[in-house]
Amino acid sequence: METPETDQRPSTGQEVPGWVRVIFGFPLAAFGGFVSMFAVIFLLLYLASRVGGGPRAPGFLVGCLFWLFFGGAPLALGTWLLRNSSKALVSGKVCLGGLVLFAVLGLDSLCGPKNWHGVFRREKSVQGDAANLKGTFVTPHLAAEIQPGTNLLWCGTFQLAWNESCTHAGGDLRLVSLQPDSLIQSPMAAALNRHSFTKDCIDDASYVVMSGLVKDHIHAKIGSAVQTKLEFNPRLVPDKHLTPRPQDLVVYACLAKKLFFPVPFERLDDSFSFAGKQVRAFGLGKTKASHEAMCPHVLILDYQNADDFVVELKTTSAGDRLILAKLQPKGTLAEVAARVRGRAETRPGQPPRTWKPITRGWTKSPARC
């Protein structure tokens, strides 16, 4: 009876003397495993930060190279030398999984979004008809009077749509009363015909304003323009059943502006209540340890007291300014905006000198945020 011949060629691991494997294998594997352990901890912390809304780390790839030379390579070589032992220190699947994770996060640090938070958690917002909100009013112009105890929201896109309608009609529009014989001009139309807010007030990349007739397929043109320029599906487009005739005019205006902070502020969950619903806000909370990095991006432009101040939040957009103000609501929105603009332009602004964690709004000290 013949027995099958076995392959007597020594394996690659057997070609290495045992004393070499013991002397060099264990130190390399131990050192590489030690460095890799800290790399894994950093990786998990960075991954948790990105999921929680943290910014990209520009030096992530440098850290990956450091781990590759001082952690991954020694660990792989030590494991290879010790592979004839009873059990390898690290399995090949674990190494492969680590490499894939490093590669994914490396790509994210180069070309990933600035904030992954919205992918994993949807924003809470109050949805519905603004007419059903008690104490909240939406105005299409800045000449509206501010009433104490109420919210007044300005819808600038209505003015842009009005301007577009005037251009299409060849002159200012008039809104008359319900009586056909009346020549009384509507106060709202008179305010809108001042054209105080135009396309020149904003950058071209942030809005879409269109008008056209139904017969010219204006609905399809609006959808295509919004998706191409603003990169989202258009909303609040006039329903086609409201303009069934080919000669009906459709006017659409949309404004979309994204401002990113150099250091993202902290998301404050369920900190404020609006219309009986808890909504999210942002500011300085208690969980992040990077408040010192956030404070230089808060500029105090003018501070009189806790109920009278103007501050600016610095963004990465060089052509835009994000100004927040709290002052006595007197006069119209235009008058309040003019007062805030004047106070913001007269002083250069100083960052807070110290910081203090808060959970609701800003603190009462001008030297803290």
C-alpha positions as CSV (number, residue, x, y, z in Angstrom):
1,M,0.0,0.0,0.0
2,E,1.5,3.3,-1.1
3,T,1.1,6.3,1.0
4,P,0.8,9.7,-0.7
5,E,3.9,11.8,-0.6
6,T,3.7,14.9,1.5
7,D,5.2,18.1,0.6
8,Q,8.5,18.3,2.5
9,R,9.3,21.8,1.4
10,P,9.7,24.1,4.4
11,S,7.3,26.9,4.7
12,T,8.3,30.5,4.7
13,G,7.9,30.7,8.5
14,Q,10.0,27.5,9.0
15,E,12.9,29.1,7.0
16,V,13.2,31.7,9.8
17,P,15.2,30.3,12.8
18,G,13.2,30.0,16.0
19,W,15.5,32.2,18.0
20,V,15.0,35.0,15.4
21,R,11.3,34.7,15.7
22,V,11.4,34.9,19.4
23,I,13.9,37.7,19.7
24,F,12.4,39.9,17.0
25,G,8.8,38.7,16.7
26,F,7.5,39.4,20.2
27,P,9.0,42.9,20.5
28,L,7.8,44.0,17.0
29,A,4.3,42.6,17.7
30,A,4.1,44.1,21.2
31,F,5.3,47.6,20.0
32,G,3.0,47.5,16.9
33,G,0.1,46.4,19.0
34,F,0.7,49.1,21.6
35,V,0.7,51.8,19.0
36,S,-2.2,50.3,17.1
37,M,-4.3,50.2,20.3
38,F,-3.9,54.0,20.7
39,A,-4.6,54.4,17.0
40,V,-7.9,52.4,17.4
41,I,-8.9,54.6,20.4
42,F,-8.2,57.7,18.4
43,L,-10.1,56.3,15.4
44,L,-13.2,55.5,17.5
45,L,-13.2,58.9,19.1
46,Y,-12.8,60.6,15.7
47,L,-15.6,58.5,14.3
48,A,-17.9,59.4,17.2
49,S,-17.0,63.1,16.7
50,R,-17.8,63.0,13.0
51,V,-21.1,61.2,13.6
52,G,-21.9,63.8,16.4
53,G,-21.4,66.7,14.0
54,G,-17.6,67.4,14.5
55,P,-15.4,68.8,11.7
56,R,-13.0,67.0,9.5
57,A,-9.4,66.5,10.8
58,P,-7.0,67.8,8.2
59,G,-4.1,65.9,9.7
60,F,-5.9,62.5,9.7
61,L,-3.8,61.2,6.8
62,V,-0.6,62.1,8.6
63,G,-1.8,60.2,11.6
64,C,-2.5,57.2,9.3
65,L,1.0,57.3,7.9
66,F,2.4,57.5,11.5
67,W,0.4,54.4,12.5
68,L,1.4,52.6,9.3
69,F,5.1,52.9,9.9
70,F,5.2,52.6,13.7
71,G,2.1,50.5,14.3
72,G,0.8,48.6,11.4
73,A,4.1,47.5,9.8
74,P,5.7,46.3,13.1
75,L,2.6,44.5,14.1
76,A,2.3,42.8,10.7
77,L,6.0,41.8,10.7
78,G,5.8,40.5,14.3
79,T,2.7,38.5,13.5
80,W,4.3,37.0,10.5
81,L,7.4,35.9,12.5
82,L,5.2,34.4,15.1
83,R,2.7,32.7,12.9
84,N,4.0,29.3,13.6
85,S,3.2,29.8,17.3
86,S,0.1,28.2,18.7
87,K,-2.0,31.3,17.9
88,A,-1.3,34.5,16.0
89,L,-1.6,37.7,18.0
90,V,-3.8,39.4,15.5
91,S,-5.9,37.7,12.8
92,G,-5.8,38.7,9.2
93,K,-9.4,39.7,9.2
94,V,-8.9,42.2,12.1
95,C,-6.0,43.8,10.2
96,L,-8.0,44.0,7.0
97,G,-10.9,45.6,8.9
98,G,-8.6,48.1,10.4
99,L,-7.1,49.0,7.1
100,V,-10.6,49.4,5.5
101,L,-11.7,51.7,8.4
102,F,-8.6,53.8,8.0
103,A,-9.1,54.1,4.3
104,V,-12.8,55.2,4.7
105,L,-12.0,57.8,7.3
106,G,-9.0,59.0,5.2
107,L,-11.3,59.6,2.3
108,D,-13.8,61.3,4.6
109,S,-11.0,63.7,5.9
110,L,-10.2,64.7,2.3
111,C,-13.6,65.0,0.6
112,G,-16.2,64.1,3.1
113,P,-19.0,66.5,4.2
114,K,-18.2,69.1,6.8
115,N,-20.9,67.8,9.0
116,W,-22.3,64.2,9.0
117,H,-24.7,65.0,11.8
118,G,-27.7,65.5,9.6
119,V,-27.3,62.1,8.0
120,F,-27.7,60.3,11.3
121,R,-30.3,62.5,13.0
122,R,-33.0,64.6,11.5
123,E,-33.6,68.1,12.6
124,K,-36.6,68.8,14.7
125,S,-38.7,71.7,13.2
126,V,-42.2,73.0,13.5
127,Q,-44.0,72.3,10.2
128,G,-47.4,73.6,9.1
129,D,-49.2,76.7,8.0
130,A,-47.7,79.9,9.6
131,A,-51.3,81.3,9.8
132,N,-52.0,78.7,12.5
133,L,-49.2,79.9,14.7
134,K,-50.5,82.3,17.4
135,G,-48.4,85.3,17.9
136,T,-46.2,84.7,14.9
137,F,-46.7,86.7,11.7
138,V,-44.9,86.6,8.4
139,T,-44.4,89.8,6.4
140,P,-43.3,90.2,2.8
141,H,-41.7,93.6,3.4
142,L,-39.6,95.4,6.0
143,A,-42.1,98.2,6.6
144,A,-44.1,96.0,9.0
145,E,-44.4,97.3,12.6
146,I,-43.0,95.2,15.4
147,Q,-45.6,94.5,18.1
148,P,-44.5,93.5,21.6
149,G,-45.1,90.0,22.6
150,T,-45.2,88.6,19.0
151,N,-42.8,87.1,16.5
152,L,-42.4,88.9,13.2
153,L,-40.7,87.0,10.3
154,W,-39.6,88.6,7.1
155,C,-40.0,86.6,3.9
156,G,-37.5,88.2,1.5
157,T,-38.3,85.8,-1.3
158,F,-41.8,87.2,-1.6
159,Q,-40.2,90.6,-2.5
160,L,-38.0,88.9,-5.1
161,A,-41.0,87.2,-6.6
162,W,-42.9,90.5,-6.6
163,N,-40.0,92.2,-8.4
164,E,-40.0,89.5,-11.0
165,S,-43.7,89.9,-11.5
166,C,-43.2,93.7,-12.0
167,T,-40.5,93.0,-14.6
168,H,-42.7,90.6,-16.4
169,A,-45.6,93.0,-16.4
170,G,-43.5,96.0,-17.4
171,G,-44.1,98.1,-14.3
172,D,-45.2,98.1,-10.7
173,L,-48.2,96.0,-9.7
174,R,-51.2,97.3,-7.9
175,L,-53.5,95.5,-5.4
176,V,-56.9,97.1,-5.2
177,S,-59.7,96.4,-2.7
178,L,-62.4,94.0,-3.3
179,Q,-64.6,96.8,-4.7
180,P,-64.0,97.0,-8.4
181,D,-64.5,100.7,-8.6
182,S,-62.1,101.5,-5.8
183,L,-58.7,103.0,-6.7
184,I,-57.3,102.7,-3.2
185,Q,-53.8,101.2,-3.4
186,S,-53.1,98.3,-1.0
187,P,-50.5,99.4,1.7
188,M,-48.7,96.1,1.2
189,A,-48.4,96.8,-2.6
190,A,-47.1,100.3,-1.9
191,A,-44.4,98.9,0.4
192,L,-43.4,96.2,-2.1
193,N,-43.2,98.6,-4.9
194,R,-40.3,100.4,-3.1
195,H,-38.2,97.3,-4.1
196,S,-36.1,97.7,-1.0
197,F,-34.8,94.1,-1.4
198,T,-33.5,93.0,-4.8
199,K,-31.2,90.4,-6.4
200,D,-28.3,92.7,-5.9
201,C,-28.6,92.3,-2.1
202,I,-27.5,88.6,-2.3
203,D,-25.0,86.5,-4.2
204,D,-26.2,84.9,-7.4
205,A,-25.5,81.4,-6.2
206,S,-27.9,81.5,-3.3
207,Y,-31.3,82.1,-5.1
208,V,-33.6,81.1,-7.9
209,V,-36.2,83.6,-9.2
210,M,-38.2,82.7,-12.3
211,S,-41.5,83.7,-13.9
212,G,-43.2,82.5,-17.0
213,L,-46.4,81.3,-18.6
214,V,-47.8,77.8,-18.2
215,K,-47.7,77.3,-22.0
216,D,-43.9,77.7,-21.8
217,H,-43.5,74.8,-19.4
218,I,-42.5,77.1,-16.5
219,H,-43.1,74.4,-13.8
220,A,-40.5,72.1,-15.4
221,K,-38.1,75.0,-15.8
222,I,-38.4,75.9,-12.1
223,G,-37.7,72.3,-11.0
224,S,-34.7,72.0,-13.2
225,A,-33.2,75.3,-12.2
226,V,-33.6,74.6,-8.4
227,Q,-32.1,71.1,-8.7
228,T,-29.2,72.4,-10.8
229,K,-28.3,75.5,-8.9
230,L,-29.4,74.8,-5.3
231,E,-29.1,71.0,-5.5
232,F,-32.4,70.1,-3.8
233,N,-36.0,69.4,-4.9
234,P,-38.1,72.6,-5.2
235,R,-40.8,73.1,-2.7
236,L,-43.9,75.3,-2.6
237,V,-44.1,75.5,-6.4
238,P,-47.6,76.7,-7.4
239,D,-49.9,73.7,-8.0
240,K,-50.7,73.2,-11.7
241,H,-54.4,73.1,-10.9
242,L,-54.2,76.7,-9.7
243,T,-53.0,77.8,-13.1
244,P,-54.8,75.5,-15.6
245,R,-54.8,78.0,-18.5
246,P,-51.9,78.3,-20.9
247,Q,-51.8,82.1,-20.4
248,D,-51.5,81.9,-16.6
249,L,-48.4,83.4,-15.1
250,V,-46.4,81.5,-12.5
251,V,-43.7,83.3,-10.4
252,Y,-41.3,81.4,-8.1
253,A,-38.6,82.6,-5.8
254,C,-36.3,80.4,-3.6
255,L,-33.4,81.4,-1.3
256,A,-30.9,78.8,0.0
257,K,-27.9,79.8,2.0
258,K,-25.4,77.5,3.7
259,L,-23.0,79.0,6.2
260,F,-20.4,76.9,8.0
261,F,-18.6,77.7,11.1
262,P,-14.8,77.2,11.3
263,V,-15.3,75.3,14.5
264,P,-18.9,73.9,14.7
265,F,-20.9,75.0,17.7
266,E,-22.5,72.4,19.9
267,R,-26.0,71.2,19.2
268,L,-28.4,71.7,22.1
269,D,-31.1,69.1,21.9
270,D,-34.6,70.0,23.3
271,S,-33.3,73.3,24.7
272,F,-36.1,75.6,23.4
273,S,-39.9,75.2,23.0
274,F,-41.7,76.7,20.1
275,A,-45.4,76.1,19.3
276,G,-45.5,73.5,22.1
277,K,-42.7,71.5,20.5
278,Q,-39.1,71.1,21.7
279,V,-36.7,72.2,19.0
280,R,-33.0,72.0,18.7
281,A,-30.6,75.0,18.9
282,F,-26.8,75.5,18.8
283,G,-24.4,77.3,21.1
284,L,-22.0,76.3,23.9
285,G,-23.1,73.4,26.0
286,K,-21.5,71.2,28.6
287,T,-20.4,68.1,26.6
288,K,-17.7,69.4,24.3
289,A,-14.2,70.3,25.5
290,S,-13.4,72.6,22.6
291,H,-15.0,75.8,23.9
292,E,-11.7,77.7,23.7
293,A,-11.6,77.0,20.0
294,M,-15.2,78.2,19.5
295,C,-15.0,81.5,21.4
296,P,-12.6,83.3,19.0
297,H,-15.3,82.9,16.3
298,V,-17.8,84.9,18.5
299,L,-17.3,88.6,18.1
300,I,-18.9,91.1,20.5
301,L,-19.7,94.1,18.3
302,D,-21.6,96.1,20.9
303,Y,-22.7,95.2,24.4
304,Q,-24.7,97.5,26.6
305,N,-26.4,95.0,28.9
306,A,-28.0,91.5,28.9
307,D,-31.0,92.8,26.9
308,D,-29.1,95.1,24.5
309,F,-26.2,93.7,22.5
310,V,-25.0,92.9,19.0
311,V,-22.7,89.9,18.3
312,E,-21.3,88.3,15.2
313,L,-20.7,84.6,14.5
314,K,-17.8,84.2,12.1
315,T,-18.3,81.7,9.2
316,T,-16.1,80.3,6.5
317,S,-17.8,82.5,3.9
318,A,-15.7,85.6,3.3
319,G,-18.6,87.5,1.7
320,D,-21.2,87.0,4.3
321,R,-21.8,88.1,7.9
322,L,-24.0,86.4,10.5
323,I,-25.1,89.0,13.0
324,L,-27.3,88.3,16.1
325,A,-28.8,91.1,18.1
326,K,-31.1,91.6,21.1
327,L,-32.5,95.1,21.6
328,Q,-35.8,96.9,22.3
329,P,-38.3,96.2,19.4
330,K,-39.3,99.7,18.4
331,G,-40.6,100.8,15.0
332,T,-40.5,98.7,11.8
333,L,-38.2,95.8,10.9
334,A,-36.3,98.1,8.5
335,E,-35.6,100.6,11.4
336,V,-34.5,97.8,13.7
337,A,-32.2,96.4,11.0
338,A,-30.7,99.8,10.3
339,R,-30.0,100.3,14.0
340,V,-28.3,96.9,14.2
341,R,-26.3,97.5,11.1
342,G,-25.1,100.9,12.4
343,R,-24.0,99.4,15.7
344,A,-22.3,96.5,13.9
345,E,-20.3,98.8,11.6
346,T,-19.1,101.3,14.1
347,R,-17.1,98.8,16.2
348,P,-14.5,96.2,15.1
349,G,-15.7,93.6,17.4
350,Q,-13.7,91.6,20.1
351,P,-13.8,87.9,20.9
352,P,-14.8,86.9,24.4
353,R,-11.9,86.8,26.9
354,T,-13.1,83.8,28.8
355,W,-15.7,81.1,28.2
356,K,-18.3,79.4,30.4
357,P,-20.4,76.4,29.4
358,I,-24.1,77.1,29.1
359,T,-27.1,75.3,28.0
360,R,-29.6,78.0,27.1
361,G,-28.6,81.1,25.1
362,W,-25.6,83.3,25.9
363,T,-24.4,84.3,29.3
364,K,-24.9,87.8,30.7
365,S,-21.3,88.8,30.7
366,P,-19.7,90.6,27.7
367,A,-16.5,88.8,28.5
368,R,-18.0,85.3,28.2
369,C,-19.8,83.3,25.7
